[in-house]
Amino acid sequence: HAMDTLGQVIIAVGMAVGIGVPLGILAARSDRFEMALRPFLDFLQTIPPFVYLVPVIMLFNIGRVPGIIASVLYALPPAIRLTNLGIRNVDPETVEAAEAFGSTSHQTLFKVQLPLAMPSILTGINQTIMMVLSMVIIAGLVGGGGLGLETVTGLARNETGRGVEAGLAIVIIAVILDRLTQALARRQQRAARI
């Protein structure tokens, strides 16, 4: 069950980061795009997690797919917002120096802005992982499988030990993934200072 949950988390985080980081880059480069994206992100962050499941179940029935899609939607805002924030907080003088030495906008983005924004982007990925893991239990309500389903089944059948055991396993996975991404972010911060 732990590997099933970890697989779902990896897929959902991969999709959220694959969508969120490029949208964050576009938002950092265009104020108009950021303004258009802001209400959508505010909406995604304010609705309760259970509400994500309603339209997804109507479209995809029950099972793992609605759980993963709901997890991606729930975890998308921090990836977008922290990527946008990281790129916008890159020192303008550094960007100006890169452009003065003849860097194209593409080169400036990939060789200056993204490396300097990497600690913020990794923080966004860390938050995305934590939000996906929090959605795993809720996805268990719609047959998402893994530890979320075990937790829900244990509580529904009044098997408290089963539910607590699955819940603790989710917490352990969350702590391990959190420590790994924090260590990676610290390494990137040290590299950015050099």
LUMKOL-498376 format. One record per atom (N, C-alpha, C): z, x, y; residue number from 1; atom name. Coordinates in Angstrom, 3 decimals. Atoms other than C-alpha are relative to their C-alpha. Example, Ala and Ser with C-alpha at 12.3 -4.5 7.8 and 13.67 -1.06 7.14 Angstrom:
2
((0.000 0.890 -1.190) 1 N) ((7.800 12.300 -4.500) 1 CA) ((0.000 0.900 1.200) 1 C) ((-0.060 -0.820 -1.190) 2 N) ((7.140 13.670 -1.060) 2 CA) ((0.730 -0.770 1.090) 2 C) 
//
This chain:
194
((0.000 0.821 -1.202) 1 N) ((0.000 0.000 0.000) 1 CA) ((0.000 0.864 1.264) 1 C) ((-0.047 -0.883 -1.174) 2 N) ((0.756 2.882 2.369) 2 CA) ((-1.384 0.575 0.288) 2 C) ((1.344 -0.562 -0.207) 3 N) ((-2.697 4.389 1.815) 3 CA) ((-0.965 -1.073 0.497) 3 C) ((0.812 1.122 -0.478) 4 N) ((-4.307 0.971 2.295) 4 CA) ((0.246 -0.214 1.495) 4 C) ((-0.359 0.169 -1.407) 5 N) ((-2.435 0.597 5.596) 5 CA) ((-0.547 1.144 0.835) 5 C) ((0.494 -1.169 -0.731) 6 N) ((-3.305 4.147 6.672) 6 CA) ((-1.513 -0.060 0.159) 6 C) ((1.452 0.158 -0.094) 7 N) ((-6.974 3.475 5.891) 7 CA) ((-0.395 -1.004 1.070) 7 C) ((0.277 1.006 -1.031) 8 N) ((-6.933 0.331 8.027) 8 CA) ((0.283 0.543 1.395) 8 C) ((-0.353 -0.574 -1.294) 9 N) ((-5.197 2.211 10.839) 9 CA) ((-1.059 0.999 0.448) 9 C) ((1.020 -1.000 -0.355) 10 N) ((-7.730 5.063 10.733) 10 CA) ((-1.287 -0.671 0.444) 10 C) ((1.234 0.712 -0.372) 11 N) ((-10.665 2.635 10.838) 11 CA) ((0.167 -0.676 1.360) 11 C) ((-0.213 0.718 -1.268) 12 N) ((-9.165 0.535 13.664) 12 CA) ((0.130 0.978 1.166) 12 C) ((-0.153 -0.990 -1.074) 13 N) ((-8.137 3.599 15.713) 13 CA) ((-1.337 0.670 0.294) 13 C) ((1.323 -0.607 -0.206) 14 N) ((-11.542 5.209 15.168) 14 CA) ((-0.927 -0.898 0.806) 14 C) ((0.839 0.937 -0.749) 15 N) ((-13.292 2.078 16.399) 15 CA) ((0.489 -0.156 1.434) 15 C) ((-0.548 0.183 -1.345) 16 N) ((-10.923 1.630 19.363) 16 CA) ((-0.273 1.219 0.874) 16 C) ((0.259 -1.232 -0.763) 17 N) ((-11.305 5.271 20.425) 17 CA) ((-1.501 0.158 0.247) 17 C) ((1.448 -0.090 -0.153) 18 N) ((-15.072 5.196 19.816) 18 CA) ((-0.551 -0.922 1.065) 18 C) ((0.403 0.923 -1.056) 19 N) ((-15.369 2.218 22.156) 19 CA) ((0.715 0.343 1.306) 19 C) ((-0.828 -0.162 -1.184) 20 N) ((-12.520 3.021 24.558) 20 CA) ((-0.271 1.235 0.823) 20 C) ((0.213 -1.245 -0.755) 21 N) ((-13.196 6.650 25.478) 21 CA) ((-1.308 -0.043 0.795) 21 C) ((1.220 0.105 -0.819) 22 N) ((-16.859 6.105 26.495) 22 CA) ((0.128 -1.007 1.150) 22 C) ((-0.196 0.971 -1.092) 23 N) ((-15.860 2.995 28.486) 23 CA) ((0.912 0.579 1.081) 23 C) ((-0.870 -0.660 -0.970) 24 N) ((-13.075 5.015 30.131) 24 CA) ((-0.749 1.016 0.840) 24 C) ((0.827 -0.965 -0.735) 25 N) ((-15.581 7.727 31.067) 25 CA) ((-0.883 -0.727 1.012) 25 C) ((0.835 0.783 -0.927) 26 N) ((-17.925 5.120 32.569) 26 CA) ((0.826 -0.570 1.146) 26 C) ((-0.864 0.551 -1.046) 27 N) ((-15.016 3.537 34.452) 27 CA) ((0.418 1.080 0.996) 27 C) ((-0.387 -1.096 -0.894) 28 N) ((-14.010 6.945 35.850) 28 CA) ((-1.144 0.420 0.906) 28 C) ((1.161 -0.445 -0.771) 29 N) ((-17.535 7.631 37.058) 29 CA) ((-0.558 -1.082 0.912) 29 C) ((0.529 1.096 -0.806) 30 N) ((-18.198 4.192 38.579) 30 CA) ((1.127 -0.957 0.389) 30 C) ((-1.042 0.917 -0.473) 31 N) ((-15.735 2.268 40.731) 31 CA) ((-0.380 -1.454 -0.250) 31 C) ((0.471 1.365 0.220) 32 N) ((-17.857 -0.856 40.368) 32 CA) ((0.236 -0.433 -1.448) 32 C) ((-0.208 0.300 1.424) 33 N) ((-17.719 -0.684 36.573) 33 CA) ((1.495 -0.170 -0.295) 33 C) ((-1.441 0.118 0.202) 34 N) ((-13.956 -0.133 36.703) 34 CA) ((0.514 -1.351 0.504) 34 C) ((-0.418 1.293 -0.557) 35 N) ((-13.514 -3.195 38.921) 35 CA) ((-0.428 -1.159 -0.908) 35 C) ((0.478 1.052 0.907) 36 N) ((-15.611 -5.283 36.499) 36 CA) ((0.802 -0.002 -1.298) 36 C) ((-0.725 -0.135 1.268) 37 N) ((-13.643 -3.980 33.499) 37 CA) ((1.471 -0.383 0.124) 37 C) ((-1.441 0.210 -0.191) 38 N) ((-10.168 -4.425 34.987) 38 CA) ((0.486 -1.389 -0.424) 38 C) ((-0.502 1.315 0.446) 39 N) ((-9.839 -8.248 34.504) 39 CA) ((-0.018 -0.154 -1.520) 39 C) ((0.105 0.052 1.457) 40 N) ((-10.980 -7.898 30.882) 40 CA) ((1.173 0.741 -0.637) 40 C) ((-1.120 -0.778 0.540) 41 N) ((-8.359 -5.186 30.224) 41 CA) ((1.332 -0.684 0.278) 41 C) ((-1.229 0.740 -0.320) 42 N) ((-5.656 -7.184 32.016) 42 CA) ((0.179 -1.177 -0.948) 42 C) ((-0.038 1.138 0.922) 43 N) ((-6.533 -10.193 29.860) 43 CA) ((0.431 0.455 -1.391) 43 C) ((-0.336 -0.494 1.336) 44 N) ((-6.366 -8.139 26.641) 44 CA) ((1.453 0.444 -0.097) 44 C) ((-1.374 -0.497 0.049) 45 N) ((-2.983 -6.676 27.595) 45 CA) ((1.042 -1.090 0.185) 45 C) ((-1.014 1.027 -0.280) 46 N) ((-1.303 -9.932 28.588) 46 CA) ((0.079 -1.095 -1.059) 46 C) ((-0.098 1.065 1.002) 47 N) ((-2.168 -12.294 25.729) 47 CA) ((0.852 0.483 -1.179) 47 C) ((-0.852 -0.385 1.135) 48 N) ((0.302 -12.334 22.802) 48 CA) ((-0.845 0.457 -1.193) 48 C) ((0.769 -0.532 1.135) 49 N) ((-0.781 -10.423 19.667) 49 CA) ((-0.501 -1.061 -0.979) 49 C) ((0.435 1.048 0.937) 50 N) ((-0.937 -13.597 17.530) 50 CA) ((-1.280 -0.677 0.465) 50 C) ((1.160 0.704 -0.547) 51 N) ((-3.579 -15.057 19.848) 51 CA) ((-1.299 0.718 -0.358) 51 C) ((1.198 -0.746 0.397) 52 N) ((-6.024 -12.282 18.889) 52 CA) ((-0.556 -0.510 -1.327) 52 C) ((0.423 0.400 1.336) 53 N) ((-6.109 -13.661 15.365) 53 CA) ((-0.767 -1.321 -0.022) 53 C) ((0.585 1.345 0.041) 54 N) ((-7.192 -17.212 16.262) 54 CA) ((-1.535 0.032 0.044) 54 C) ((1.470 0.012 0.006) 55 N) ((-10.821 -16.603 17.350) 55 CA) ((-0.608 0.869 -1.097) 55 C) ((0.539 -0.894 1.027) 56 N) ((-11.265 -13.767 14.860) 56 CA) ((-0.002 -0.695 -1.357) 56 C) ((-0.043 0.745 1.267) 57 N) ((-10.186 -15.979 11.934) 57 CA) ((-1.085 -1.067 -0.022) 57 C) ((1.045 1.020 -0.053) 58 N) ((-12.549 -18.704 13.107) 58 CA) ((-1.370 0.600 -0.291) 58 C) ((1.297 -0.642 0.216) 59 N) ((-15.438 -16.220 13.017) 59 CA) ((-0.133 0.665 -1.363) 59 C) ((0.104 -0.842 1.189) 60 N) ((-14.590 -14.109 9.956) 60 CA) ((0.854 -0.463 -1.177) 60 C) ((-0.879 0.486 1.050) 61 N) ((-12.206 -16.221 7.808) 61 CA) ((1.223 0.911 -0.108) 61 C) ((-1.191 -0.840 0.126) 62 N) ((-9.088 -14.482 6.442) 62 CA) ((-0.324 1.243 -0.820) 62 C) ((0.198 -1.242 0.734) 63 N) ((-8.787 -10.970 5.027) 63 CA) ((0.201 1.209 0.895) 63 C) ((-0.192 -1.250 -0.726) 64 N) ((-8.921 -7.369 6.208) 64 CA) ((-0.820 0.072 1.296) 64 C) ((0.895 -0.108 -1.158) 65 N) ((-11.846 -7.737 8.642) 65 CA) ((0.613 -0.609 1.264) 65 C) ((-0.607 0.521 -1.224) 66 N) ((-10.092 -10.096 11.086) 66 CA) ((1.192 0.821 0.470) 66 C) ((-1.132 -0.841 -0.380) 67 N) ((-6.996 -7.884 10.971) 67 CA) ((-0.432 1.257 0.727) 67 C) ((0.492 -1.233 -0.637) 68 N) ((-8.987 -4.770 11.863) 68 CA) ((-0.601 -0.316 1.367) 68 C) ((0.607 0.357 -1.291) 69 N) ((-10.976 -6.527 14.618) 69 CA) ((1.085 -0.342 1.025) 69 C) ((-1.100 0.338 -0.910) 70 N) ((-7.783 -7.975 16.133) 70 CA) ((0.752 1.264 0.418) 70 C) ((-0.681 -1.256 -0.325) 71 N) ((-6.161 -4.515 15.944) 71 CA) ((-0.793 0.810 1.015) 71 C) ((0.849 -0.745 -0.941) 72 N) ((-9.120 -2.927 17.735) 72 CA) ((0.096 -0.610 1.391) 72 C) ((-0.084 0.661 -1.304) 73 N) ((-9.050 -5.513 20.520) 73 CA) ((1.364 0.211 0.650) 73 C) ((-1.360 -0.161 -0.517) 74 N) ((-5.279 -5.203 20.882) 74 CA) ((0.238 1.427 0.500) 74 C) ((-0.272 -1.403 -0.318) 75 N) ((-5.376 -1.376 21.028) 75 CA) ((-1.009 0.625 0.964) 75 C) ((1.055 -0.543 -0.858) 76 N) ((-8.445 -0.953 23.265) 76 CA) ((0.450 0.367 1.421) 76 C) ((-0.339 -0.310 -1.399) 77 N) ((-6.853 -1.084 26.774) 77 CA) ((0.607 1.376 0.270) 77 C) ((-0.530 -1.327 -0.349) 78 N) ((-4.740 2.110 26.588) 78 CA) ((-1.025 1.121 -0.137) 78 C) ((1.030 -1.036 0.153) 79 N) ((-7.696 4.159 25.327) 79 CA) ((-0.901 0.040 1.228) 79 C) ((0.869 0.064 -1.176) 80 N) ((-9.862 2.968 28.223) 80 CA) ((0.738 0.459 1.250) 80 C) ((-0.722 -0.275 -1.249) 81 N) ((-7.206 3.159 30.925) 81 CA) ((0.446 1.445 0.110) 81 C) ((-0.486 -1.379 -0.095) 82 N) ((-5.799 6.575 30.044) 82 CA) ((-1.149 1.007 0.057) 82 C) ((1.175 -0.857 -0.167) 83 N) ((-9.271 8.117 29.677) 83 CA) ((-0.460 -0.033 1.454) 83 C) ((0.383 0.174 -1.405) 84 N) ((-10.190 6.718 33.088) 84 CA) ((0.964 0.760 0.914) 84 C) ((-1.013 -0.664 -0.819) 85 N) ((-6.926 7.964 34.589) 85 CA) ((-0.085 1.519 -0.113) 85 C) ((0.075 -1.448 0.200) 86 N) ((-7.252 11.433 33.062) 86 CA) ((-1.167 0.630 0.730) 86 C) ((1.183 -0.560 -0.666) 87 N) ((-10.777 11.993 34.393) 87 CA) ((0.137 -0.119 1.516) 87 C) ((-0.177 0.165 -1.449) 88 N) ((-9.917 10.603 37.832) 88 CA) ((1.033 0.974 0.572) 88 C) ((-1.037 -0.907 -0.470) 89 N) ((-6.894 12.924 38.048) 89 CA) ((-0.382 1.476 -0.082) 89 C) ((0.461 -1.395 -0.007) 90 N) ((-8.934 16.082 37.481) 90 CA) ((-0.155 0.432 1.458) 90 C) ((0.021 -0.511 -1.368) 91 N) ((-8.624 18.209 40.613) 91 CA) ((-1.428 -0.013 0.557) 91 C) ((1.357 0.064 -0.572) 92 N) ((-11.641 17.440 42.863) 92 CA) ((-0.556 1.380 0.355) 92 C) ((0.472 -1.348 -0.329) 93 N) ((-11.791 21.099 43.904) 93 CA) ((-0.578 0.696 -1.216) 93 C) ((0.537 -0.582 1.239) 94 N) ((-12.353 22.105 40.274) 94 CA) ((-1.392 -0.549 -0.274) 94 C) ((1.313 0.629 0.208) 95 N) ((-15.212 19.622 39.964) 95 CA) ((-0.995 0.529 1.029) 95 C) ((0.870 -0.512 -1.059) 96 N) ((-16.624 20.789 43.281) 96 CA) ((-0.427 1.439 -0.285) 96 C) ((0.333 -1.387 0.339) 97 N) ((-16.469 24.439 42.142) 97 CA) ((-1.047 0.049 -1.117) 97 C) ((0.978 0.038 1.094) 98 N) ((-18.347 23.570 38.925) 98 CA) ((-1.375 -0.390 0.526) 98 C) ((1.281 0.424 -0.566) 99 N) ((-21.034 21.769 40.921) 99 CA) ((-0.584 1.075 0.905) 99 C) ((0.480 -1.082 -0.872) 100 N) ((-21.240 24.668 43.397) 100 CA) ((-0.646 1.120 -0.810) 100 C) ((0.589 -1.027 0.866) 101 N) ((-22.010 27.008 40.494) 101 CA) ((-1.216 -0.513 -0.760) 101 C) ((1.249 0.514 0.557) 102 N) ((-24.929 24.770 39.502) 102 CA) ((0.137 -0.868 -1.235) 102 C) ((-0.165 0.873 1.170) 103 N) ((-23.423 22.562 36.785) 103 CA) ((-0.615 -1.366 0.271) 103 C) ((0.499 1.373 -0.103) 104 N) ((-25.214 19.305 36.151) 104 CA) ((1.183 -0.946 -0.180) 104 C) ((-1.111 0.952 0.145) 105 N) ((-23.118 16.125 36.074) 105 CA) ((0.439 -0.082 -1.462) 105 C) ((-0.305 -0.003 1.428) 106 N) ((-23.330 16.197 32.259) 106 CA) ((0.882 1.203 -0.359) 106 C) ((-0.774 -1.217 0.270) 107 N) ((-22.070 19.794 32.125) 107 CA) ((1.386 -0.088 0.639) 107 C) ((-1.292 0.149 -0.673) 108 N) ((-19.316 19.024 34.637) 108 CA) ((0.911 -0.919 -0.808) 108 C) ((-0.796 0.937 0.789) 109 N) ((-18.169 16.084 32.506) 109 CA) ((0.528 0.664 -1.271) 109 C) ((-0.383 -0.501 1.313) 110 N) ((-18.164 17.870 29.146) 110 CA) ((0.703 1.355 0.032) 110 C) ((-0.602 -1.337 -0.030) 111 N) ((-17.096 21.363 30.230) 111 CA) ((1.155 0.142 0.979) 111 C) ((-1.083 -0.094 -0.980) 112 N) ((-14.694 20.620 33.095) 112 CA) ((0.919 -1.225 -0.087) 112 C) ((-0.836 1.187 -0.118) 113 N) ((-13.490 17.021 33.356) 113 CA) ((0.669 -0.402 -1.318) 113 C) ((-0.593 0.416 1.272) 114 N) ((-13.014 16.110 29.682) 114 CA) ((1.050 0.982 -0.516) 114 C) ((-1.066 -0.915 0.451) 115 N) ((-11.153 19.327 28.737) 115 CA) ((1.276 -0.107 0.840) 115 C) ((-1.189 0.112 -0.841) 116 N) ((-8.826 18.937 31.735) 116 CA) ((0.682 -1.364 -0.145) 116 C) ((-0.566 1.343 0.186) 117 N) ((-8.346 15.217 31.033) 117 CA) ((0.509 -0.223 -1.425) 117 C) ((-0.336 0.180 1.413) 118 N) ((-7.711 15.793 27.313) 118 CA) ((1.461 -0.386 -0.261) 118 C) ((-1.378 0.468 0.256) 119 N) ((-3.877 15.500 27.500) 119 CA) ((0.177 -1.495 0.252) 119 C) ((-0.090 1.428 -0.290) 120 N) ((-4.212 12.062 29.092) 120 CA) ((-0.760 -0.812 -1.048) 120 C) ((0.782 0.701 1.028) 121 N) ((-6.922 11.036 26.605) 121 CA) ((0.773 -0.041 -1.315) 121 C) ((-0.780 -0.037 1.238) 122 N) ((-4.723 12.149 23.692) 122 CA) ((1.223 -0.913 0.079) 122 C) ((-1.083 0.962 -0.173) 123 N) ((-1.837 10.132 25.123) 123 CA) ((-0.520 -1.419 -0.233) 123 C) ((0.623 1.302 0.242) 124 N) ((-4.189 7.132 25.141) 124 CA) ((-0.251 -0.240 -1.477) 124 C) ((0.221 0.132 1.444) 125 N) ((-5.093 7.803 21.510) 125 CA) ((1.325 -0.250 -0.706) 125 C) ((-1.326 0.207 0.566) 126 N) ((-1.385 8.050 20.676) 126 CA) ((0.439 -1.453 0.184) 126 C) ((-0.374 1.393 -0.255) 127 N) ((-0.741 4.671 22.315) 127 CA) ((-0.856 -0.958 -0.818) 127 C) ((0.896 0.824 0.810) 128 N) ((-3.755 3.224 20.505) 128 CA) ((0.498 -0.061 -1.439) 128 C) ((-0.522 -0.041 1.375) 129 N) ((-2.328 4.356 17.149) 129 CA) ((1.242 -0.875 -0.121) 129 C) ((-1.235 0.785 0.064) 130 N) ((1.061 2.817 17.920) 130 CA) ((-0.285 -1.503 0.092) 130 C) ((0.324 1.427 -0.140) 131 N) ((-0.502 -0.483 18.987) 131 CA) ((-0.686 -0.538 -1.254) 131 C) ((0.637 0.431 1.252) 132 N) ((-2.674 -0.637 15.853) 132 CA) ((1.061 -0.191 -1.076) 132 C) ((-1.052 0.140 1.008) 133 N) ((0.381 -0.036 13.687) 133 CA) ((0.867 -1.229 0.246) 133 C) ((-0.787 1.208 -0.275) 134 N) ((2.273 -2.810 15.462) 134 CA) ((-0.772 -1.258 -0.372) 134 C) ((0.832 1.160 0.340) 135 N) ((-0.644 -5.139 14.766) 135 CA) ((-0.157 -0.154 -1.514) 135 C) ((0.183 0.040 1.450) 136 N) ((-0.663 -4.288 11.030) 136 CA) ((0.832 -1.115 -0.634) 136 C) ((-0.853 1.045 0.575) 137 N) ((2.249 -6.622 10.273) 137 CA) ((-0.547 -1.374 0.354) 137 C) ((0.551 1.288 -0.411) 138 N) ((0.702 -9.447 12.273) 138 CA) ((-1.283 -0.296 -0.786) 138 C) ((1.221 0.181 0.794) 139 N) ((-2.599 -8.884 10.433) 139 CA) ((0.336 -0.386 -1.435) 139 C) ((-0.439 0.408 1.330) 140 N) ((-0.626 -9.315 7.208) 140 CA) ((0.102 -1.508 -0.136) 140 C) ((-0.069 1.465 0.038) 141 N) ((-0.260 -12.991 8.139) 141 CA) ((-1.325 -0.632 -0.390) 141 C) ((1.321 0.550 0.330) 142 N) ((-4.008 -13.457 7.667) 142 CA) ((-0.624 0.742 -1.182) 142 C) ((0.497 -0.658 1.200) 143 N) ((-4.289 -11.474 4.446) 143 CA) ((-0.574 1.363 0.265) 143 C) ((0.502 -1.327 -0.348) 144 N) ((-4.834 -8.068 6.062) 144 CA) ((0.266 1.058 -1.045) 144 C) ((-0.292 -0.959 1.051) 145 N) ((-3.417 -6.317 3.014) 145 CA) ((0.935 1.106 0.462) 145 C) ((-0.827 -1.146 -0.337) 146 N) ((-1.379 -3.141 2.904) 146 CA) ((1.458 -0.371 0.198) 146 C) ((-1.433 0.180 -0.229) 147 N) ((2.199 -2.859 4.101) 147 CA) ((0.307 -1.233 0.844) 147 C) ((-0.210 1.209 -0.799) 148 N) ((1.791 -5.693 6.602) 148 CA) ((0.124 -1.229 -0.882) 148 C) ((-0.050 1.131 0.938) 149 N) ((1.070 -8.165 3.804) 149 CA) ((1.270 0.051 -0.837) 149 C) ((-1.247 -0.157 0.760) 150 N) ((3.993 -6.750 1.792) 150 CA) ((1.202 -0.464 0.821) 150 C) ((-1.110 0.412 -0.872) 151 N) ((6.325 -7.265 4.757) 151 CA) ((0.046 -1.515 0.129) 151 C) ((0.064 1.457 -0.177) 152 N) ((5.165 -10.833 5.353) 152 CA) ((0.345 -0.711 -1.308) 152 C) ((-0.272 0.625 1.298) 153 N) ((5.261 -11.680 1.619) 153 CA) ((1.484 0.095 -0.345) 153 C) ((-1.423 -0.181 0.282) 154 N) ((8.742 -10.227 1.245) 154 CA) ((0.867 -0.946 0.802) 154 C) ((-0.795 0.901 -0.844) 155 N) ((10.086 -12.240 4.147) 155 CA) ((-0.251 -1.462 -0.355) 155 C) ((0.329 1.391 0.336) 156 N) ((8.259 -15.435 3.106) 156 CA) ((0.664 -0.430 -1.309) 156 C) ((-0.608 0.327 1.302) 157 N) ((9.664 -15.278 -0.457) 157 CA) ((1.496 0.284 -0.031) 157 C) ((-1.422 -0.315 -0.112) 158 N) ((13.148 -14.379 0.770) 158 CA) ((0.367 1.227 -0.829) 158 C) ((-0.247 -1.290 0.655) 159 N) ((12.815 -10.924 -0.846) 159 CA) ((0.204 1.031 1.102) 159 C) ((-0.294 -0.816 -1.171) 160 N) ((14.492 -9.083 2.001) 160 CA) ((-0.234 1.475 -0.262) 160 C) ((0.178 -1.417 0.340) 161 N) ((14.471 -5.706 0.238) 161 CA) ((-1.465 0.413 0.038) 161 C) ((1.439 -0.288 0.004) 162 N) ((10.713 -5.848 -0.262) 162 CA) ((-0.554 0.073 1.419) 162 C) ((0.466 0.025 -1.387) 163 N) ((10.114 -6.759 3.382) 163 CA) ((0.507 1.200 0.789) 163 C) ((-0.591 -1.135 -0.719) 164 N) ((12.490 -4.090 4.714) 164 CA) ((-0.632 1.314 -0.463) 164 C) ((0.619 -1.217 0.538) 165 N) ((11.011 -1.425 2.408) 165 CA) ((-1.393 0.206 0.593) 165 C) ((1.344 -0.104 -0.583) 166 N) ((7.467 -2.163 3.630) 166 CA) ((0.079 0.292 1.496) 166 C) ((-0.179 -0.240 -1.432) 167 N) ((8.671 -2.271 7.245) 167 CA) ((0.395 1.442 0.278) 167 C) ((-0.404 -1.402 -0.167) 168 N) ((10.374 1.131 6.877) 168 CA) ((-1.164 0.954 -0.276) 168 C) ((1.170 -0.841 0.278) 169 N) ((7.210 2.569 5.345) 169 CA) ((-0.948 0.021 1.205) 169 C) ((0.831 0.058 -1.213) 170 N) ((5.263 1.394 8.427) 170 CA) ((0.604 0.867 1.092) 170 C) ((-0.677 -0.820 -1.009) 171 N) ((7.871 3.020 10.670) 171 CA) ((-0.199 1.489 -0.290) 171 C) ((0.188 -1.413 0.364) 172 N) ((7.586 6.319 8.754) 172 CA) ((-1.421 0.451 0.311) 172 C) ((1.392 -0.332 -0.327) 173 N) ((3.791 6.278 9.060) 173 CA) ((-0.167 0.125 1.507) 173 C) ((0.103 -0.035 -1.467) 174 N) ((4.127 5.510 12.787) 174 CA) ((0.614 1.275 0.567) 174 C) ((-0.665 -1.208 -0.493) 175 N) ((6.558 8.390 13.336) 175 CA) ((-0.840 1.237 -0.295) 175 C) ((0.824 -1.160 0.368) 176 N) ((4.352 10.873 11.467) 176 CA) ((-1.238 0.087 0.889) 176 C) ((1.205 -0.008 -0.831) 177 N) ((1.196 9.848 13.352) 177 CA) ((0.336 0.276 1.467) 177 C) ((-0.432 -0.253 -1.370) 178 N) ((3.101 9.854 16.656) 178 CA) ((0.272 1.483 0.219) 178 C) ((-0.312 -1.431 -0.135) 179 N) ((4.398 13.399 16.089) 179 CA) ((-1.260 0.853 -0.047) 179 C) ((1.248 -0.770 0.094) 180 N) ((0.954 14.648 15.084) 180 CA) ((-0.798 -0.067 1.301) 180 C) ((0.791 0.121 -1.233) 181 N) ((-0.775 13.256 18.172) 181 CA) ((0.725 0.602 1.198) 181 C) ((-0.740 -0.642 -1.090) 182 N) ((2.021 14.419 20.485) 182 CA) ((-0.126 1.515 -0.059) 182 C) ((0.166 -1.455 0.145) 183 N) ((1.777 17.949 19.080) 183 CA) ((-1.394 0.425 0.449) 183 C) ((1.365 -0.303 -0.423) 184 N) ((-1.984 17.888 19.619) 184 CA) ((-0.129 -0.078 1.520) 184 C) ((0.038 0.139 -1.462) 185 N) ((-1.496 16.660 23.213) 185 CA) ((0.691 1.183 0.671) 185 C) ((-0.693 -1.158 -0.578) 186 N) ((1.030 19.450 23.906) 186 CA) ((-0.848 1.261 -0.098) 186 C) ((0.883 -1.162 0.168) 187 N) ((-1.396 22.030 22.515) 187 CA) ((-1.121 -0.032 1.031) 187 C) ((1.057 0.135 -1.005) 188 N) ((-4.138 20.682 24.792) 188 CA) ((0.513 0.278 1.406) 188 C) ((-0.579 -0.273 -1.312) 189 N) ((-1.807 20.806 27.803) 189 CA) ((0.191 1.500 0.223) 189 C) ((-0.152 -1.449 -0.123) 190 N) ((-0.999 24.458 27.108) 190 CA) ((-1.353 0.677 0.190) 190 C) ((1.337 -0.585 -0.137) 191 N) ((-4.694 25.257 26.702) 191 CA) ((-0.591 -0.274 1.371) 191 C) ((0.521 0.344 -1.325) 192 N) ((-5.514 23.460 29.975) 192 CA) ((0.629 0.863 1.091) 192 C) ((-0.671 -0.826 -0.996) 193 N) ((-2.953 25.575 31.843) 193 CA) ((-0.510 1.432 0.029) 193 C) ((0.465 -1.396 0.090) 194 N) ((-4.469 28.856 30.649) 194 CA) ((-1.280 0.200 0.774) 194 C) 
//
